[in-house]
Each structure stands twice: as structure tokens, then as C-alpha cells.
Amino acid sequence: MFNLPQRLQSLRMVAALSGFLRNPDQLDSVFAVVRSLQNSPLSNQMHRHLLANPQMAALVAEGWRPQPLDLEALEAMPAGSLGHAYARHLSEQGLSPEALLDPAPITSNSD
């Protein structure tokens, strides 16, 4: 049977991945890939897999979000450390840690 919504979802994902491959340094292309995966069978499978872990399920149930990153503290870490390299990369790209995180509260285990 021809499943039009699923086919459209697949086309959106291919278009988003194509955009990412053409512009991998553009954050908008990364967000487009994420949007193309929302409510997809792959996304649903990932949710089920993560929620099968009791520790992950508990974090979701309490609506946990990581603390905001302190870019200055990361930049102060030793050269060559992951934190320092991450902070330097964000700074070079003109990004803030907040630009990479969805600040919306978790309202269900499907968010």
C-alpha cells in the first residue's frame, strides 16, 4: 500500500540531508535534519530504545534538562582538553551553547 505521509517524511529527510551535505558548516542545515526526523518511524524507534533504559526514563519523567554550559569556564580549561576545544569551536563559529539546546520544557516522554 502507498503510504503518502511516510513517503513525504522520507523526502523531507532526504532533502534535509542533502542540504546538510551541501552546507555542513551551517547550523540551520543541522536543525533541518533534526526537524525532518521528528515524528518519523526512526525517531519513534530511538525514543522507545532510550526509554527502555530505566535511568533515562526517570530523567524524562522528571523533565530533566542539563545545566547551561559556561563558555568562559570551558575556555579556561587546559588547552587540548575537550571542554577547551569545544568552547573554542563554538567561539570560532560565533555560536553560544544556548543556540544548540532546545530550552522548551519536556512535557511528555515523546518530546
N, C-alpha and C positions, 0 to 999 in steps of 0.2 A: 504494500500500500504506500502511496506517496504522502509523506508527512511534511507538508509545506512549512509549518513553524520550525521544525527541526532542520530542514534544508536551509531556511533563511538564517537560522542561528549559525549553521556551518559556514555559510557565505560571509556573514559578518566576521566570523573568526578568521577566515582566510584573508579577507580584506584588511583586518587589523594587523595580522601577522605580516602581510605584505608591506603595509605602511611602516611597521617596526623595522623590517629588513632594509627598507629604503632609508630610514631615519633612526637608527638605533640610539643616537645620542639625544633624541628629543623625548622628553618625559611624556608629552601628550601621546606619543605612539605607544608607550608602555601602558598608559591608562586606557587607551583604546583596546588593547589586547585584554586587559582586565575586564572592561565593560562587555566585551564580546563573549567572555566566559560566564558572565552572570546568568544564573538560572539555566545553564546548559547541563546536559547529562554528565559531562566531565566534572563540572562544578559540584553537582549533587553527589557524585561518587566521592569527590575529595572531602565534602562535608561529612558524609557517612563514615569515611575512614578516620578522619580526625576525631569525630565524636565517639567512636568506638573505644578510644583511649579514655579511661576514667578521669585522669588528671586534666586532660583537655576539656572534657565535658564539664568538669567542675569549674574551670576558668570561664567557659562560655556561660554557664548557669549564673555565675556571679557578675557577669558583664565586665570582666577584667579587660583593661587596656594597659599597655606598657606606659611607663612614665615617659614624659617628653625627654628627648635627648638634649644634653647640654653640649652644644657645639664647641664652646670655649674650653670646657673640661676635656673633651675628646682631642682638641687641637693641642692641649698641654701634655698629652700622653707622649711617651717616648717615640722618637722617630722610628719608623719601621713597624710600630705596633698597628694592629688592625684598627683600633679607635682613631689613632692619628691619621692613618691613611684614609679612613672613611671620612673624617672631618675635612681633610684636605681636598678630597674628591668633591664633596658637596660644595665647598667654598669655591673651587675652581669652576664648577658648573653653575654657580650662582643659585644654589638650592639651599633651602633650610630643611631640617629634619621634619618640620611640621608639614611641608609640602608633600611628603611621602607617606603620611599616615592619614587615614580616614578618621576624623575626630568624632564622628557620629556615634552615639551610644549603641551598644548591642541591645536589641530589643527582642530577639529570638535566636534560636540556635541555627537559623538559616541566614543570618546577616553576615 
